[in-house]
């Protein structure tokens, strides 16, 4: 029977659209965009008979006034499923726009992104999209802005063009910082803030809606814009370091140069690691600084600025097997029901014979499900990695019930160790391809993921930490794993229910689950 992974997301995250809070339209100060008076309605279903742009605007208007936080957690809706749960509540602009594009069938989930510049880059590579200008924009077009923050660094924001007012000023729908606590609400704004520059306007060539561009008005372009979003969906102090990209072509390493490297060097210097001259050239000194930073953060020390190092530099959740914070599927038993602390199987009990009983039980299950070749391959891989085979099988047991097709509906994690889509791409495959592989075929990617940890794993707990939160490997029990947001979506590890997960709590969970392997 196909295993259905137990979501680790709290029940409140799977509310129906009608249960989402109905909040009034955003109210912003006089220094912000002019807010629309439109009120929210239930999350609608796009009309397939309309053009992609019209569908997108219809869907965007249907959620006006709702908080982006509520939308991204409504995983039983098309829009909620398309948005990424892990994106912080203060930086949902690209998350929201990506969700609209995915929900209306204009891009695949793989082309959506939590970062503004990465989303735009994907649209520019998509043959269905073409670049246009703001004065020629049509409803549903994606508009990305660049602006200068108070500290002199560059920020980014992305919205969808929704039309023009009577004075000819452009109007936009997006996820904006309209709440007092900095979280975002969906609203319509009018005008381009002073000092903001449209760096990309992307039009779907299949959208045939007529342009709403009247004679260009003279005079002011509108009130000053909102407080600039920061982080993965609102820009950062860097262009190439903005967001978490899994495109290897964008990774920074020795020999690369340009503005992205310059921004990296500034980030390293801010963090206390000397990259040498801030000259945009990734030389030996910069490489040494990257390695020192990776060592200090508990990352794989390879001198390459890929997804994990980018996330750490930006203060974002680390990348487990995934593009965002690892969200375990939850323990899943062989019959499809939950096991683990609250399920039918419970912890694997210790016996007087040492760890042989646990290893034997896990090996017997692996043999039953995938045969002797699989078990032999796991043992060979374990030898190369310097770990015990039962440690690997325990991760697979806890993450997927040892299923190759197990898929977490909250984020799309797939396969034996629940690869998130972004990590799958980083390893040279996709979650779709993984789900079609045999267990033996998937092991190639399991080993590829764990290879950077070879020789560093001292226990089964360490291996599971490397799967869930790589930066936590080797950290003391007091080390905080990711803060409140990670604890909220991974409650099984928050043993004292205080809204935080420590490395000690994570290890205690593992000890209870697999007492002989910790």
N, C-alpha and C positions, 0 to 999 in steps of 0.2 A: 504494500500500500504506500502511496506517495506520502512522504512526511510533510505535514503542514507546520512550519516553525511557529513557535509561540511568540507573538510580538512582545518586545520588552517595553513598548510604548503604553503609557497609562490609558485606561479606558476613555478618559476625556478627550483623547486625541482622535477618536474615531466617531465623533458625533456626526449626526446627519447634518446636511446643510440647514435644515429648518431649525436645528437646535443651536446653531451658531448665534452668538449674541447679536442683536439688532441695535447697533449704535447709531447715534445721529451723525450726519455728515461732518467731516472734519472742520474745526474752527481754528483758524490760524491767525497769527498776529499781523498787524499792518506791515511788518517787515518781511512777511512771507508771500508766497504765491497767493493769488486770489482764489479762495476755495469755492467749489461748486456747491449749490444748495441741494443737489440730488441726494435722495435718501437711498439706503440700501434695500435690496430685495433679495429673495432667495436665490441661491446660486443656480444659475440657469444652464441650459444645455444649448450649445451652439446650433444654429440652423444650417444644415448642410447645403441648403439651396443658395445661401448667401456666399459672397466672396470671402476669402480668408480674412481680409482686413475688417469687413463688416462683422463677421463672426467674432473676431477678437474684441472689437469695441463693444459688441452686445454682451459678451461674457464679462468684460471689465466693468461695464456699467452695472451689471447685476450684483456686483459685490462692493459697490461704492459705500464708503462709510464703515466697512468692516475692518477690523485689525488684521494685519498680515499674519500675526501670530496664530489667530484662529483659523485662517484660511489654510496655512501650510500644514496644520495638524489634522485637517478634515480629510484623512487619507481614503475615506470611502467615496470621495467626490473626484471627478476628473481633474479639477484644478488643484485640489489638495494633494492628490497623488503625484501630480507633476512637479509640485514645489518640493524643495528639500527641507526636511524637518530640522536639520542641525544648524541651519543658518541663523545667526543671532538675530534677535528681534529688532535691533536697531539698524540692520543693513539688508533689508529684504527687497531692495528695488530690482536688482537683476533676477532674484529668485522669483518675484512676482511676474515680471515680463517673460521670463523663460517659461513659467507655468502657463501663461496665456498662449504662447506660441506652441507649446507641446499639446495643450488641451484642444487647440483648434487644428491640429494635424499639420502645422507648418514646418516643424522641426521634430527630430527624434529626441528622446530623453538625453541621449549622448551629446547632443549639440547644445542643450541648455547649460547654463553655468551660473554659479553664485557670484562671479566677478563680472563687472561691467565690460572691461576690455576683452576678457576671454569670450564673453557672449558675442560681442561685436565681431571679434575675429572669426568665430564659427559661422556667423551669418554671412560674412564676406566670402567664406569658402563654399557656402551653400549655393548651388547653381540656380535655385529658385529665387534668390534675392539679388537685388541690384542696389547700388548706392545712388542716392538722389540728394536733393538739397531741401532745406527746411521750407523755402518758399514754394517748393513743388510737392511738398508732402501731402499724402492722402491718409484718411482715417485708417488706423491700424498699423501705420509705419512705426518702426522702432527708432527712437531718437536718443542718442547718447551725448551727454554734455561733459565738458571739462571746465573746472573752475579753480581758482587759487584760494587756498584756505588762509586763515589768519596767520598761521606760522610760515606762510610762503610756499608750502608744498602743494602739489596738485591733487585734486579730488575728482571723482567721476559720479555721475548719476544717470540713470536710464529710465525712460518713460515711453508711453505710446502716444502718438499724435492722434487727437480726437476731433480736430476741426478748428474753426476760428470764430471769434466773437464778432459782434456787429462792427467793431472798430478794426477788424482784420488781424487782431492779435492771436497768435497760435495758442491752442489749448492742449493740455496733456493729461493723461490719466496714469497714475503710478502709485507706488508705495513710498510715501514721504514721511519724514520725521515731523509728525504733527502732534504727537502726544507729549505731555510735559516731561515724561520720564525718558524721552528719546526714542521710544518704540514707534512703529510705523502704522499708518492707517491708509487705506485706499481712498484717494481723493482726486478730483480734477482741478488742475491749476491753469492759470491764464498768464501768458506773457513769459518772456525770457529774462531772467534776472540779470541785472547789470554786471558785466564782467564774465558772464557765462558764455561759452563757445560750444556750438553744436559740432562735435568732432565726427559724428557719423549719423546718417539718416538712411535706414535700410528699408527698402520697399519689396514686398513679395510680388513678383511679376504676374502671379495668378490673380492678384486683387485688381479688379477692374473698376472699383468705385471711382466716382468723379472727384476731381480735385476740389477742395473747398477754398482755394486760394483766391481772395478778392484782390482788388487793386491794393498794392502795398501801402499801408498807412505811413504817415510821417509822425514825428514826435516820439515820445518815450516808448520803450519796448515793454514796459510793465514794471511792477514793483520788484523790489529786491527779493531774491530767492530764499528758500528755507535754510535752516542750519544744514550744512553739508553732511550727507551720510558718510560714514567711514567703514573700512573693513572690506570684506569680499564682494559686497554688492554695491558699495558706494565709492570705491576707489581707495587708494592708499597713497603712501608717499612714493610709490614706485609705479612704473608702467608695467614692466615685466614681472615684478614681484607682486602685482595686484591679483588677489584671488589665489585659488589653488588649481594650477593647471596640471593635467596629466599628459599633455602633449609633449613627448620627449624633445621635439624640436624647439620648445620654449625653455627647456631646462638650461640653467647657467652652469658653465664648467670652464676649466682651464682652456684658454685660447679664445673664448668668446669676448665680445666687447660691445660697447654701446651704452645707451641711457639705462637699460635694465641693470647692467653691471655697476654703473655709477650709483644707482639707487640701492643696490645690494650692499655696496661698500659703505654707504651712509648708514644703512640699517645695522651692519656689523659694528661700525664704530659706535653707534648709539648704544649697542648692547655691551660695549666694553671689549671688543675684539678688534685688534688693529689690522686693517686690510691693506695698509700702505697708503700711497697717494690716492685720493678720490679722483681717478682719471678715466673710469669707464673701461679699464683693461683688466681682464681676469688673469692676473699673473700668479707667480709663485706665492707672493705674500698674501694675496686674497685667498688663494686656495688653502693656505695654512690657517688663515683666520676662519674659513668655513669649516675646516676639519676640527678646529678647536671648539668652535661653537657647537658642532654636532656632538662632539665628545661630551661637552658640558650639559647638553640637553638630553643625552641618552639616546641619540639618533644613530642610525648606521653611519659610520665615518667613511665617507667616500669622496668628500670634497665637491660633490655635485649638488646644486640647489634644485632639487625636485620637489614633489608635492609635500613631503614631510617637513623638509627644511623650510620651505616657503611658509607653511602653516605656523611653524614655531616662530619665525621672524615676524609674522604679522599678529602673533598672539591669538591664533585661531586654534580650535580643537585639532589634535593630531590626527593623522590619517592611519587608521588601522588597516585591515583588509578592506579599504574603501576610500572614498573621496572625502569623507567628513568624519566626525567622531564615530568610532566603531560602535554600532548598536547591535549587540548580540541578539540572535533570533530568540534566545531563551532556550533553556534545556528542552529537548524534544525526545520523547521516548520512542521505541521502535514501533509502537502501534499508532503513532501520530498524536498521542496525548502528551501533556507536559510531564517531565520528570523533575530532577533537581530537588531543591528544598521543599517544594510544595506539591510535587507530583507523585505518580504511582511508583516509580522506581526508587526514588530517594537516593541518598548517597550510597556509593559503593562501599560496603562495610569492610573494615580492616579484619584480617585474620591472623592467627599465630604464625602463619607461614610466611610472614613478610609481605612484600608487594606482589607475590606471584598470583594471588587470587584476583586482584584487580586487573593485572595484566592479562591473565587467562580469560577473564570475563570479557574484556574489551576485544581481545583477539578472536574469541569465539564468535562474537557478534559480527566482527569484520569478515571473518571467514564465511559466515552464513549469508551475509549480504553481498559480498563482492568476490569471494573465492580466494584460493591460495596464492595466485599471482599477485593480487593486490596486497595481501599481508606480507609477502616476501619483498615487494617493492617498498613498502613502508619501512621494513627493517633495514633495507639497504640505504634508504634515504636517511634514516635515523643515524646510521653509522657515519655517513658523510657529514651530517650536521652536528654530530657529537651529542646527541640526545637519546633518550630511550624511546622505543617505538610506542610504548603505551602512553607516553606523554602526548604524542601526535594523535593517537586514537582517542584520547580523552578530550582533546580540543574538538575533534570531529564529532564525538558523541554529544558534547555539550552544545555545540553550535548548530548542528544540522541533523542529529540523530544518525550520522554517517550516511546521509543521503546526498547523492550527486545533484539532485533536482530541487532540493529544498530551497525555497525562495521566501525571504522576509518581505511582506507587502509594504513595510515601512522603510523604504530606501532601496529595495531591490537587491539586497545581499543574497548571493546565490552560491550553492555548492557546498562541498565538504567542510570548508572552514569559513563559509559565508563571505565570499569576496564581494565587496561593494563594487558598483559599476566602474568608478574611477580607478580603483586599484587594479581591476581586471584589465582595463585599457593600458595602465602603466606597465603591466606585465606582458603586454603584447597580445591580449585576447579580449573577449567581451563576456558579460554574464550570459548572454544568449548562447554563445558558443560553448561556454562551460556547461550549461544545462544539458547540452546534447552529447557531452563527452562521457566516456566510461569512467569508472572510478580510477582505473589505472592511468588513463589519459589526464585526468585532473591532477594527479600527483605531481606531474611536471611543474604545474603552476604553484602547487603547495610548496614544493621545494624552492622554487624560484623566489617566492615571497619570503621564506625563512632563511634563505642563503646569507643575507647580511648579518644574521644573528649567530651564525655558526661559531661554536666555541665559546659563546657568551651565556648560553642557557644552562643553568645549574639545577633546575628542578622543573617539574610539570607546571608549577605555578608560574615560573618565569616564562615558559613557552606560551601559556595562555595570556600572560601579560603582554608578550610580544604581539599576540594576535589582536588583543583588545585595545591596548594603549602602549605602543612601542616605547614612548618616552619614560614609562614607569619601570622598565626593566632595571633592576639593581637599585632602585630608589628605596629610602627608608620607609617604614610603615606610616610615618606622619605625612608623607608626600601626598598632596591633593591632586586627584585625577579630574582635571577639567572643569571644576566648578559646578555651580548649581544647574546649568543647562544639561550637562552630561549626566548628572545625578538624576535629573527629572526624567530622562528618557531611558535610564538604565537602573531602575529602582531595585532590581534584584541584588545589586551590589551595595546599596545604601543600607547597611544592616542596622544602623542606629536611627535611621529615618530622620536625619537632621538636614537633608538637602545637600549633602556633600559626600563624595566617595574618596576614601583614603586608600593608599596602597595596602595598608593593613587590613581594611575591610575586604578588599578584593581578594587578598590572600586567604583571609578567614573563610570567605565564601568557597574558595577552591578547596581548602582543607576539609570543609564539611561535605563537599560534593565528592572529592576523591581523596580520602584521608591518607592513603598509602603513597600517593604520588607527589605530595606537596613538598 
